[in-house]
Amino acid sequence: MTPLDQLPNLIDQVYERILAGITDRSLPPGHRIRQNELAEKLGVSRQPVSHALHLLHRQGLVAESGRKGFEVTRLDPQRIRQLYEVRGAIDALAARLAAQRAKADASGRAQLEAALHAGRAIDQRTPLEELIALDVDFHRAIYHLADNPAIEEMIGPQWPHMRRSMATVLAELDYRANAWAEHESIAAKIFASDANAAEEAALAHAIAAGRMTEERLKRVDEAA
């Protein structure tokens, strides 16, 4: 981890850096976080680190461990599947609404096309953190085109957990191409204004990802 600039939003920067470490598993599940050591690596005082860790604690991404300590929480396979079931319903609605608006919203359509274009550039060397960011950008582009702010408001608090789960499956090289093939299919149905097909494809994509993540996490737990 490289030192951070001393800017007014330092707590947010520290939060994002720790979250990135949790997401890409450079801070793996069960890892004990030592505030002094982390503050030194980031080139900041303990105060912003402490504030950031308490934010992460409220989100369930770290848990208290010992006296004034924290550790990275472990992913619960069942909980992840449940999150994807809810996300599937939300994504299905977003895809339906986006398909209904695709022809009328040139700006929203262009944003989705840009997200697709960026995703086509991935390969086996693309860093995991970038893969996750591209995946999130694609889905957020659909939410934007859907033009219903409540969708992002509801799914937004779950993105940190979703980003962790994405890392579990996107780390598998063969799934990277499969995920973007499914994205292409969803987008094609949205661009064609086929609301029913877009809804079905988005739901299937989320449910399949949730099932795959759950199975992968169970295998990891069994091997531990």
PLY file of the C-alpha trace (Angstrom):
ply
format ascii 1.0
element vertex 224
property float x
property float y
property float z
element edge 223
property int vertex1
property int vertex2
end_header
0.00 0.00 0.00
1.37 3.40 -0.98
1.06 6.56 1.17
-2.03 8.74 0.67
-2.24 12.48 0.13
-3.26 14.45 3.21
-6.59 15.73 1.83
-9.79 16.78 3.63
-11.52 13.54 2.68
-8.76 11.44 4.21
-11.15 9.15 6.09
-12.93 8.35 2.82
-9.59 7.63 1.15
-8.52 5.30 3.95
-11.91 3.60 3.88
-11.65 3.01 0.12
-8.10 1.71 0.40
-9.00 -0.77 3.14
-12.15 -1.81 1.26
-10.06 -2.39 -1.88
-7.72 -4.59 0.15
-10.65 -6.59 1.52
-12.17 -6.89 -1.95
-9.04 -8.05 -3.77
-8.10 -10.24 -0.79
-4.74 -8.60 -0.10
-6.48 -8.34 3.28
-7.98 -11.86 3.31
-10.86 -13.13 5.48
-9.68 -13.60 9.06
-6.78 -11.16 8.64
-6.08 -9.24 11.83
-5.85 -5.51 11.15
-3.30 -3.67 13.24
-4.16 -0.01 13.18
-0.64 1.26 13.86
0.84 -0.90 11.12
-1.87 0.08 8.62
-1.53 3.78 9.45
2.21 3.55 8.86
1.78 1.84 5.49
-0.71 4.47 4.35
1.34 7.35 5.72
-1.46 8.69 7.93
-2.22 8.97 11.64
-4.25 6.33 13.50
-7.32 8.59 13.68
-8.54 8.26 10.05
-7.73 4.54 10.14
-9.81 4.13 13.30
-12.73 6.06 11.79
-12.57 4.05 8.56
-12.50 0.75 10.44
-15.56 1.71 12.44
-17.39 2.50 9.19
-16.39 -0.91 7.82
-17.47 -2.51 11.09
-20.96 -1.04 10.78
-21.17 -2.56 7.30
-20.14 -5.98 8.57
-16.88 -6.03 6.59
-14.66 -6.17 9.68
-15.41 -7.49 13.15
-13.99 -6.66 16.55
-11.12 -8.91 17.51
-9.48 -8.63 20.90
-8.83 -5.36 22.65
-9.41 -2.48 20.21
-8.62 -4.77 17.28
-10.43 -5.76 14.10
-10.28 -8.60 11.64
-11.70 -9.05 8.15
-14.98 -10.95 8.30
-15.46 -14.18 6.41
-17.98 -14.44 3.59
-21.04 -16.48 4.53
-22.06 -18.60 1.49
-25.74 -18.61 2.43
-25.78 -14.85 3.04
-24.18 -14.20 -0.35
-26.78 -16.34 -2.09
-29.53 -14.40 -0.30
-28.00 -11.09 -1.39
-27.91 -12.27 -4.99
-31.55 -13.36 -4.82
-32.49 -9.80 -3.84
-30.10 -8.31 -6.35
-31.57 -10.53 -9.05
-35.01 -9.04 -8.46
-33.61 -5.49 -8.51
-31.45 -6.10 -11.60
-34.39 -7.67 -13.40
-36.51 -4.58 -12.73
-33.65 -2.28 -13.78
-33.16 -4.17 -17.05
-36.89 -4.02 -17.84
-37.04 -0.28 -17.19
-33.82 0.30 -19.14
-35.21 -1.58 -22.14
-38.34 0.52 -22.04
-36.28 3.73 -22.09
-33.38 2.68 -24.34
-34.63 4.33 -27.53
-35.57 7.58 -25.82
-32.44 8.12 -23.71
-29.41 8.56 -25.97
-27.16 9.59 -23.08
-28.06 6.57 -20.96
-27.66 4.26 -23.94
-24.22 5.74 -24.65
-23.16 5.15 -21.03
-24.15 1.49 -21.27
-22.36 1.15 -24.62
-19.22 2.68 -23.07
-19.36 0.20 -20.18
-19.66 -2.67 -22.65
-16.77 -1.35 -24.73
-14.54 -1.18 -21.64
-15.46 -4.73 -20.68
-14.51 -6.10 -24.08
-10.88 -5.14 -23.39
-10.44 -7.53 -20.46
-8.12 -10.51 -20.72
-6.34 -12.96 -18.43
-3.93 -10.24 -17.31
-6.58 -7.73 -16.25
-6.18 -7.07 -12.50
-8.97 -8.34 -10.28
-9.68 -4.87 -8.91
-10.20 -3.54 -12.44
-12.48 -6.45 -13.35
-14.68 -5.71 -10.37
-14.82 -1.99 -11.18
-15.81 -2.73 -14.79
-18.51 -5.13 -13.65
-19.94 -2.56 -11.24
-19.83 0.12 -13.95
-21.85 -2.08 -16.30
-24.63 -2.69 -13.81
-24.68 0.94 -12.70
-25.06 1.98 -16.33
-28.23 -0.14 -16.50
-29.49 1.44 -13.27
-28.83 4.88 -14.76
-30.70 4.03 -17.96
-33.59 2.66 -15.88
-33.99 6.20 -14.48
-35.27 5.07 -11.08
-33.02 6.47 -8.30
-34.54 4.11 -5.74
-32.77 1.18 -7.44
-29.28 2.51 -6.76
-30.34 3.73 -3.31
-31.41 0.21 -2.37
-28.51 -1.70 -3.90
-25.83 0.87 -3.05
-25.22 -0.21 0.58
-24.72 -3.79 -0.60
-22.05 -3.01 -3.20
-19.12 -3.56 -0.80
-20.39 -7.09 -0.09
-21.12 -7.66 -3.77
-17.62 -6.52 -4.72
-16.19 -9.11 -2.33
-18.36 -11.83 -3.82
-17.40 -10.77 -7.36
-13.76 -11.30 -6.46
-14.56 -14.91 -5.56
-15.76 -15.83 -9.05
-13.91 -13.33 -11.23
-10.64 -14.74 -9.91
-11.45 -17.79 -12.05
-10.09 -17.03 -15.51
-12.74 -18.97 -17.41
-15.58 -17.05 -15.78
-14.28 -13.65 -16.85
-15.26 -14.17 -20.48
-18.51 -15.89 -19.51
-19.57 -12.97 -17.32
-19.06 -10.47 -20.12
-20.82 -12.70 -22.64
-23.83 -12.59 -20.33
-23.46 -8.80 -20.05
-23.45 -8.52 -23.84
-26.65 -10.58 -24.00
-28.42 -8.44 -21.40
-27.36 -5.22 -23.13
-28.43 -6.47 -26.55
-31.93 -7.13 -25.23
-32.02 -3.69 -23.61
-30.91 -1.99 -26.85
-33.57 -3.97 -28.72
-36.19 -2.65 -26.25
-37.20 -6.24 -25.44
-38.22 -5.64 -21.84
-39.30 -9.21 -21.07
-36.12 -10.78 -22.43
-33.90 -8.18 -20.73
-35.62 -8.84 -17.41
-35.20 -12.60 -17.74
-31.55 -12.35 -18.77
-30.65 -10.02 -15.90
-32.37 -12.26 -13.36
-30.67 -15.39 -14.71
-27.27 -13.66 -14.65
-27.62 -12.64 -10.99
-28.97 -16.00 -9.81
-26.23 -17.91 -11.63
-23.53 -15.66 -10.17
-24.97 -16.10 -6.68
-25.12 -19.87 -7.02
-21.56 -20.02 -8.36
-20.27 -17.81 -5.57
-22.01 -19.86 -2.91
-20.57 -23.10 -4.29
-17.07 -21.62 -4.54
-17.18 -20.35 -0.95
-18.39 -23.72 0.31
-15.47 -25.43 -1.44
-13.06 -22.99 0.17
-14.58 -23.64 3.59
-14.39 -27.42 3.12
-10.75 -27.18 2.09
-9.84 -25.02 5.11
0 1
1 2
2 3
3 4
4 5
5 6
6 7
7 8
8 9
9 10
10 11
11 12
12 13
13 14
14 15
15 16
16 17
17 18
18 19
19 20
20 21
21 22
22 23
23 24
24 25
25 26
26 27
27 28
28 29
29 30
30 31
31 32
32 33
33 34
34 35
35 36
36 37
37 38
38 39
39 40
40 41
41 42
42 43
43 44
44 45
45 46
46 47
47 48
48 49
49 50
50 51
51 52
52 53
53 54
54 55
55 56
56 57
57 58
58 59
59 60
60 61
61 62
62 63
63 64
64 65
65 66
66 67
67 68
68 69
69 70
70 71
71 72
72 73
73 74
74 75
75 76
76 77
77 78
78 79
79 80
80 81
81 82
82 83
83 84
84 85
85 86
86 87
87 88
88 89
89 90
90 91
91 92
92 93
93 94
94 95
95 96
96 97
97 98
98 99
99 100
100 101
101 102
102 103
103 104
104 105
105 106
106 107
107 108
108 109
109 110
110 111
111 112
112 113
113 114
114 115
115 116
116 117
117 118
118 119
119 120
120 121
121 122
122 123
123 124
124 125
125 126
126 127
127 128
128 129
129 130
130 131
131 132
132 133
133 134
134 135
135 136
136 137
137 138
138 139
139 140
140 141
141 142
142 143
143 144
144 145
145 146
146 147
147 148
148 149
149 150
150 151
151 152
152 153
153 154
154 155
155 156
156 157
157 158
158 159
159 160
160 161
161 162
162 163
163 164
164 165
165 166
166 167
167 168
168 169
169 170
170 171
171 172
172 173
173 174
174 175
175 176
176 177
177 178
178 179
179 180
180 181
181 182
182 183
183 184
184 185
185 186
186 187
187 188
188 189
189 190
190 191
191 192
192 193
193 194
194 195
195 196
196 197
197 198
198 199
199 200
200 201
201 202
202 203
203 204
204 205
205 206
206 207
207 208
208 209
209 210
210 211
211 212
212 213
213 214
214 215
215 216
216 217
217 218
218 219
219 220
220 221
221 222
222 223
